[in-house]
Amino acid sequence: MAGIGLGEGIPFNRPFVAGNELTYLEQAIAARDLAGGGEFTERCQGWLREITGSPLALLSHSATGALEAATMLAGLGQGDEAIMPSFGYPTMASAVVRQGATPVFVDIEPTSLNIDPDRVAEAVGERTRAIFAVHYGGVACDMERLDEIAPEHDLALIEDAAHCLLAEQDGRALGSLGDLGAISFHETKNVTCGEGGVLLVNNPALAERAQTIWDKGTNRASFLRGEVDRYTWVDVGSSFGASDLTAAFLLAQLEAAEEVTARRRAIWVRYHAGFEDLEREGLAQRPATPPGSVHNGHVYYLLLPSAELRAAFIERLREQGIATAFHFVPLHSSPAGERFGRIAGSLERTEDLGARLVRLPLFADLGEGEVERVIEGAHSALIDLARR
């Protein structure tokens, strides 16, 4: 797709169309195999296993569904607790609440905006059963430190890797580093099928039950392998799978994933260079990438000096036809967070950084001229606002 003209507005996001989506959808329809588990589901899951190194990939209707299944596999139940960053998407917390457990919100690191392992260690208690690691913007958490804390206390380590397809830490795919990982294929993600996700099951001890949960609580997989003469209800489960129509669309996107990621990384790099002077002058702080982390160009953000300046900046760019966005409202301060969760320690960084963060347009077919327009617009807005 060509970029929109310089006289038109620049949206915050525009889903990429790879080209084979309609072809694969027609093939799926012709095969008359539309429910989950068909040819396109198997091809997507095979691609995901190969690219992530995870031994089991289960395609889902959403990353939310994948996270809900992860809480079941982690054994969360009434009275249990799960530690997570307050700077995250609500469905991570709601998945925990659905199990009767309590989200425990902790603070983030000031550079990566990821969960602070020191705060996690301080928050572990007798009722803790799991840690949720959100890799913000496809930038890895300190998984080495979290992987020390989790086994020490016999905790499940679950990666909310919604942003993370083709992002890595030390050569390993994000989503494959914990016991379980969830990746999103929502419309706003690098690779999309509108609504979709995948659960990566990395702990072999959880694989058999994961398949049962995916098969709506039945032993259908055993039946298909000829191990039983019929299948029946054997455990809790739900309809977590994605249809083969969804998988057909997704396969076309996965086949273009490396191209899409390369384009997005190139835009990210141009933004980063373009805003170096603003950081030097104290007008904005750029994202930081920890050593060994290879992001996928999912998010480019600036941290502005104040929440008031962010609001004015967003409005200034809107007037120039450039759409920007803030991100997560801290979970601990949301109505549901106050009702269902609890806080462990200070959340000063979450409140401060979350109020100052602004995301810039970033999508695969954002044209060079549009990128320069965003850079120039951001400069003019911040320099002018700083003078006031």
N, C-alpha and C positions, 0 to 999 in steps of 0.2 A: 504494500500500500504506500502511496506517496503521502508525504506530509501535507497538512493543510496550508493554505497560503498565508503569507505574513499579514494580510489584511483581515484575516479571520481570527476568531478566538482560539486559544490553546486550551484544550480540556486537561483535567488532571490525569485522566486515564482513558485509554482507548484499547479495547481488547484486540489482540492480533489475530488475523485470519491466515492460517498457514497455506490453505489451498485445496487440501484433500478432504476437508470435512464433509462436504456434500457427497463426494464419491463413496466414502466409507459408510455414511448413513444409508445411502442407497443399497450398498452391499448387505448391511445388517438387516434392512427391511426385506430384501429379496431372500435372505436366508431364513426368514420367519423365526428367528431366535432372538427375541427382544428383551427377555428378562435378564437378570444378572447371571454371570457364569458362562456366557457364550464365548464365541471365538474372539471378539474384540476385547472382552474383559480379560481373557487369558493372555492376549498379546500385550495389553497395557501392563498387566501384572508382571509378565516376563520382562518387559522393558524396565520396569521399576526395580525389580530384583537385581537385574544386571547393573543398572546405573548406580544403585545405592549400595549394593553388596549385602542387602538385607535378605535373609533366607526365606522370608514370607512377606508378601505384599498383598493386602486385601483392599480392593477398590471399594470406595464408599460413596454414598450420595453426598457426603460433605466431610470436611475435616472435623466438624462438630461431632458427627456420628463416629468418626474414628477416635476422638477423644473420649466420648462416652463409653465406647467399647474398651478403651484403655483403662478407664477407672474400674470397670467390671473385672478385667483381667488382673488389675493390681490388687483386687480384693477389698476395695474401699467399701465400708459399710457404716451403719449407724454409730455415731460417736467417734469415728475416726477423723483424722485431720490430714490435709495435704498442703504442703508449703508451695507457694507460687509468688511470682512478682505481681504487685498491684498494677504495674504497667503492662497490661495484656488485654486480650479480647475476652468479653464476658463469657463466651461458651466454654472456655477452659474452667472457669469457676462454676458455672452452672452444671457442667458434667459431674463435678464433685458433689454438688448439692443434691443432684438427682439420686445419688447413692446414699443419701442420709449423712454424708460427711461434711466437714467444715473446711472451707478454704482459709488458709492462714497467709496473710499478705505480708511480704517483706519488701525491702527497698532494693534499688537497682544500683549498678555501678555507674559512676559519672561519665565514663567515656563510651562504653559500648551500649549503655542503656539496658543491659541484660541483668538478670538476677545476680545479686551479690552473694557469693558463696559464704562469706563470713556471716552475713545475716541469716543465711539458711542454717548454718551450724548452730547459731545461737537460738534459733526457733524450734529446733528438734525437741520433741517431748515424748511422753509415754504413749500418746495417742497418734503420733505421726506415722503415716503409712506410705507416703509418696512425696516426691519432689517433682514439680513441673518446671522444666527449663524452656523458656521462650527465647528463641534465637531471633532477636529483633532485626528486621530488615535483611535477613539472610546472613547476619554476622554472628558467629558462634559464641555461645556462652563459654565460661571457663569449665568445660566438661571434665577436665582432668581433676579439678578440685571437687566438683559435684560427685564424680565417680569414686572419690575417696569417702565422702560423707555418706552416700547412700548405702553401700555394703556394710559400713561400720555399724549402722543402725537397722540393717535389714529393711531398707526402704526401696520401693520401686522408683526408678528414674525414668520419667516420661518426658519426651521432647515434644513441645509444641513447635513444630518446624513448619508451620503454615506458610511462611514466607520463603522456604528454603530449597526448592528444587534446584539441583546442580550447585548448591553452595557446599563448602567443605571446611573441615578443620584438620590440618596435618594430613591431607590427602584422603580423608574419609568423609563420606557424605553425611551432612547433617540430617538427622532423623534416624540414622543407623547406629548412633553411639550409645543410646540408653537402652533400657529394656524394651521400650516401645516408643514409636514416633508417629506423628501425624503431620501430613503435608496437605495443603489446600490447593484445589484447582478452581477456586471461585473466580468470578469474572475479573476481579481486581488483581489476580495473581499473574505471574509471568506466563504461565501456561494454564489454559482454562478450558472448562467444558460448561461454563455458566455456573453450575453448582456441582461440586465434587471434591473428593479427597481420597487419601489412601492411609491405611494403618500399616506401619512397618513393625513386624514382630521380630525382634532381634534376640530375645531370650528364648532359646529352644524349648525350655520347660513350659512356655506359655503357648506354643504353637498349636497343639491339638485343641486346647480349649478355645483358642481364638477362632479356629475354623468352626467349632460348634456354635459359638456365639453368633458368628456371621451367618450360619445356616439356621438362624431363628431358634436356636436352642435344640436343634435336632442332630442326630448322627448321620446326616445325609452323606457326608464325605466318606464315612465308613461303608455306607451302602453302595456308593458309586465305585468304591474299590473292591466290592464283592466280599467284604468282611462280615456283613450281616445280610439277611434275606429281605429286610425291609427297614425303613428308617422311621424313627419315632422321637418324641420329645424326651431329652435327657438332661437338659440344663436350662438356665435362663439364657435368653438371647433376644435379638430383635432383627428388624429388617434393615440392616446396615448397608447392604450391598447397593451398587449402582446398576442401572439397566445397561444392556448391551448397546442401546442407542447412545447413551451418555459415553460409553467406552469408545464407540466408533468415532465420535467427535473428538474425544480426548486423544486417541491414537494419532490422529493427524497433527495435533498440537505437540505431542511428545516427540514425534519425528522431527519437528522443527525446533525443539527445545534448545539445542546448542546454539543455533543461529540466533534465536530470540535472546538468549542469555548474553551472547557476544555483543549484540547491539545495545542491550541495556547497560552492560558494563562500560561500553565505550561512552555512552551518554553520561554515566556516573563519573567517569574519569574526567570528561570535559567540564562538568559542573565543578568537580573538586578543584581543578586548576583555575577555573574561572572565579572562584570565590576565595582564593588564597589571600588576596589583598584585603578583603573584608574581614577575614579572621585576624590578619596582622594588625589591622586598625581597630580591632575590638568591637566591630559592628555585628559580627556573627561568629558562631563556632561551627566548624565542619564536622562531619562524622569521622570517627576513628575506627580503624580495623585492627584488632589484636594480631600479634604475630601468629602465623600459621593459618589464619582464617582467610578463606577465599570466598567473598560474597558473590551474589548472583545479580547484582544491580537491581534489586527489588525496590529499594527505597533510597531516595536522596533527600536529606533533610538539612535544615539549618536550625541552630539554637540561637535565638535572638536574645538581646539583653534583658527583656522584660515581657511579661504577658501583654501589657498595654501596647508595646511596640509591635508584638506579633499581630494583634488585632488590626492595628493600623496598616501594617505591611500587607496582610491578606486583602484588605480593602483596596489598597493602592494597586496591587497587581490585578485585582478583579476589574478595576477601572481601566486597566490596560488590556483587558481581554485574556488574562492569564489566570487559570484556576489553580489554587493551591489548597492545602488542607492541613488541619491539625491532625492529631492521631488520638490514641487511647485516652479516654477520661479515666483517671485512676479508679480501679475497681473498689478500693476500700472506701472511697467517698461517694460511690453510687448508692442509690436507695437499696438495691438488692445486696450490695456488698456490706452495707451497714446492718442489714437484716440477717444475712446468712453467714457472713464471715467474721473474722477477727484479725486484729493487727498484732504483729510481733515487732517491737522496736520502732524506731523512728522511720518515717516515710518521707523525710524532708526532700531527698533527691527526686523521688517520684513526683511529688507535688510541684517542685520547682521546675525540673526539666520538662515534664509533661505540659506545663503551662507556657513554655517558651518555644516548643518545637513546631516547626512548620515544614510540611512536605511539598516538594516541587514536582511539576509534571514529569513523569518518567514512564515511557512505554516504547515498545520496540520500533514503531514507525514514526517516532518523533523526529522530524527533519532537522538537519543541521541549522537551518535558518531559525527554526523555532527554538532550538536550544540556545542559540545566541540571543534571541529575543528575551528568553527567560532570564538569562544572565544579566543582560543590559537592564531589563526591567527591575530586577532585584537590586542592582547597584543603585539605580536612580532613586528607587523608593527608600532604601536604607540610608543613603547619603542625605537625602532631603529630610527624612524624619529625624535623623540624628542632629540636624541643625536647629531643630525646633525646641 
